[in-house]
Structure formats: C-alpha cells, structure tokens
C-alpha cells in the first residue's frame, strides 16, 4: 500500500495459489487525455469547495464520507460524483489492505467490484469494452475480483484468479470478449514475487 502524500509504503500478502491476470481490451479511446484533465479539474473544484467549509482539507483524501454527506450538498451533481468516487475509493483501499492482511480474498474481490462500479458510475472513466471484460471475468469460477486499471477509456482490467482456474479464465474471457466485441484481447498471467534483487 502506497501513501502518495508521504511516499510511505508497506507490502501486503497475496497467497501463492492466486494469480494477477491482466486483460488488455485492445481499445484506446482518444478522449482519454482530455477527459483526464477534466476529471482533475472537477476534483480540484471539489477540494476548493471542502477547503472553504472545513479545516485541514488539502486534497480529497482529507475528506471523509461524513464530510461529504455534511458539506457536499452544494456541489453540482457531476463534481459531487467525482468527489464521492475519490472518497469512497480511498476508504476501499484501507478496507482492501485489511482484507489482504487477514487473507480474506472474497472481501478483497468484492472491493474490486465496488471499485469498478464507482469508476464506471461516479468517475465515468470506464467504457463498454472494459465493462464487458469485467462482466465476463466475474462469472468464472475461481475469480475473486475484477476491475479496470489505469486511466480508463479503454486499456486493461486486473483480475485476481485462483491459479487452478487461470486456464479456464483465459479461454472463457478471450472467447467471450472476441464474440462480444470482435477484438482479440491480450492476457498476461502474473505471479507475485520479490522485486529486483
């Protein structure tokens, strides 16, 4: 877990019998970079709103769900949704950390699903291809969780899969995705390991 303010980090456990599977949708929407700047401006507007009402607000990470409920009612709907995504995503990171530390992959997978829904509905950076890929993955036995990763508007999903289910996962996702979109995805299977040493 990385704290992007202090740059402090701590390593979290992942069992040896699970794999991180990256699925590339093979889609790159050109509006991604301009939309990224729009999302940043919307979040900055949210920070300004909360900083004017509450003390010690420097970034949306300083805003709690209670703050959002108490002081977010004057925001326009879009900025409120952007703020809600960031605030709930930060809370999900803390919950996900705890889930991994206690070895609860089902809870971790549920948090991945909630994260994807928030990225799709509140932050609005998903697309049909990413949603299709996530939907396909979540129906496969042995998949704990799936969500988009990266900046959105195309790109990749990340999936937490039991090692014994990886071959079926690859077959089912590749076939279903190609049938739904006409695109052949790239699928990369990763195991956790120590860094360069």
C-alpha positions in Angstrom: 0.0 0.0 0.0 1.5 3.3 -1.1 0.7 6.7 0.6 1.1 9.1 -2.3 1.5 12.1 0.1 4.2 10.7 2.4 5.5 8.1 -0.1 5.5 5.6 2.8 4.5 2.1 1.7 4.1 -1.3 3.1 4.0 -4.7 1.3 0.8 -6.7 1.6 0.5 -10.5 1.4 -1.0 -12.4 -1.5 -1.3 -16.2 -1.3 1.0 -18.2 -3.7 -2.0 -20.0 -5.2 -3.6 -16.9 -6.8 -2.6 -15.0 -9.9 -3.0 -11.5 -11.1 -4.3 -11.7 -14.6 -4.1 -8.6 -16.8 -6.5 -8.4 -19.8 -5.9 -5.8 -22.4 -9.1 -4.8 -24.2 -7.1 -3.6 -27.2 -9.1 -0.3 -27.0 -7.6 3.1 -26.6 -10.1 5.9 -26.8 -8.6 9.2 -27.9 -10.6 11.3 -25.4 -8.8 9.8 -22.5 -6.2 12.5 -22.1 -8.6 15.4 -22.3 -11.1 13.6 -20.0 -8.3 13.0 -17.5 -7.7 16.8 -17.4 -11.4 17.3 -16.9 -11.6 14.8 -14.0 -8.6 16.5 -12.4 -10.3 20.0 -12.7 -13.5 18.6 -11.3 -11.7 17.1 -8.3 -9.8 20.4 -7.7 -13.1 22.2 -7.7 -14.3 19.7 -5.0 -11.2 20.3 -2.9 -11.7 24.0 -3.1 -15.4 23.6 -2.0 -14.5 21.5 1.0 -11.4 23.6 2.0 -13.7 26.7 2.2 -16.0 24.8 4.6 -13.8 22.5 6.6 -10.4 22.9 8.2 -7.3 21.0 7.1 -8.6 20.0 3.7 -5.7 19.9 1.2 -6.9 17.1 -1.1 -9.9 14.9 -1.4 -8.0 12.3 0.6 -8.7 14.6 3.6 -12.5 14.4 3.1 -14.4 11.7 4.9 -17.8 10.2 4.0 -19.3 12.2 6.9 -17.7 15.4 5.4 -19.2 14.5 2.0 -22.6 14.0 3.5 -22.5 17.1 5.6 -20.9 19.6 3.2 -21.3 18.1 -0.2 -24.9 19.1 -0.8 -24.0 22.4 -2.5 -21.8 20.8 -5.1 -23.2 20.3 -8.6 -24.1 16.6 -9.3 -21.0 15.9 -11.5 -18.4 17.3 -9.1 -20.2 15.5 -6.2 -20.0 12.2 -8.0 -16.3 12.7 -8.7 -15.6 13.5 -5.1 -17.7 10.6 -4.0 -15.6 8.3 -6.1 -12.3 9.5 -4.7 -13.5 9.5 -1.1 -15.0 6.0 -1.3 -12.0 4.7 -3.3 -9.7 5.9 -0.5 -11.9 4.1 2.0 -11.9 0.9 -0.2 -8.0 1.0 -0.3 -8.0 0.9 3.5 -10.5 -1.9 3.6 -8.6 -3.8 0.9 -5.4 -3.5 2.9 -7.1 -5.0 5.9 -8.7 -7.8 3.8 -5.3 -8.8 2.3 -3.7 -8.7 5.8 -6.3 -11.2 7.1 -6.2 -13.3 4.0 -9.8 -12.6 3.0 -9.7 -12.7 -0.8 -13.5 -12.8 -1.1 -13.8 -9.4 0.7 -10.9 -8.1 -1.4 -12.7 -9.3 -4.6 -15.9 -7.5 -3.5 -13.9 -4.3 -3.0 -12.5 -4.7 -6.6 -16.1 -5.0 -7.9 -17.2 -1.9 -5.9 -14.2 0.0 -7.2 -15.1 -0.8 -10.8 -18.7 0.3 -10.3 -17.5 3.5 -8.8 -15.1 4.1 -11.7 -17.9 3.4 -14.1 -20.7 5.3 -12.5 -19.2 8.1 -10.4 -15.9 8.8 -12.1 -17.2 7.8 -15.5 -13.9 6.6 -16.9 -14.9 3.1 -18.0 -16.2 2.1 -21.4 -18.3 -0.7 -22.9 -15.2 -2.9 -23.6 -13.9 -2.6 -20.0 -17.3 -3.4 -18.6 -17.7 -6.4 -20.9 -14.3 -7.7 -19.8 -15.1 -7.3 -16.1 -18.6 -8.9 -16.6 -17.1 -11.9 -18.3 -14.4 -12.4 -15.7 -16.8 -12.2 -12.7 -18.9 -15.1 -14.0 -16.0 -17.5 -14.0 -15.4 -19.9 -11.0 -12.2 -19.2 -9.2 -12.2 -15.4 -9.9 -12.1 -13.4 -6.7 -12.5 -10.0 -8.3 -12.1 -7.9 -11.5 -11.9 -4.2 -12.2 -10.5 -1.8 -14.7 -7.0 -0.5 -14.0 -5.1 2.5 -15.3 -6.6 5.7 -16.7 -9.7 4.2 -18.2 -11.5 4.8 -21.5 -10.0 1.5 -22.7 -6.9 -0.2 -21.6 -6.8 -3.1 -19.2 -8.6 -5.0 -16.4 -6.9 -6.6 -13.5 -8.3 -9.8 -12.1 -7.5 -11.9 -9.0 -7.8 -15.6 -10.0 -7.1 -18.9 -8.3 -4.1 -20.5 -10.0 -6.0 -23.6 -10.9 -8.7 -21.5 -12.7 -6.3 -19.5 -14.9 -6.5 -21.7 -18.0 -10.3 -21.7 -18.0 -10.3 -17.9 -17.2 -8.1 -17.2 -20.3 -10.2 -19.4 -22.6 -13.6 -18.1 -21.4 -12.6 -14.4 -21.3 -10.8 -14.5 -24.7 -13.7 -16.3 -26.4 -16.4 -14.2 -24.8 -14.7 -10.9 -25.4 -13.9 -11.7 -29.0 -17.5 -12.7 -29.6 -18.9 -9.6 -27.9 -16.5 -7.0 -29.4 -14.8 -8.6 -32.4 -11.4 -7.9 -30.7 -8.8 -10.4 -29.6 -7.6 -9.4 -26.1 -4.1 -9.9 -24.8 -4.0 -11.8 -21.5 -1.0 -11.7 -19.2 -0.7 -14.0 -16.1 1.4 -12.7 -13.3 2.6 -14.2 -10.0 3.7 -12.1 -7.1 7.5 -12.1 -6.5 10.2 -10.2 -4.8 11.4 -7.2 -6.7 14.8 -6.9 -8.3 17.5 -8.4 -6.0 
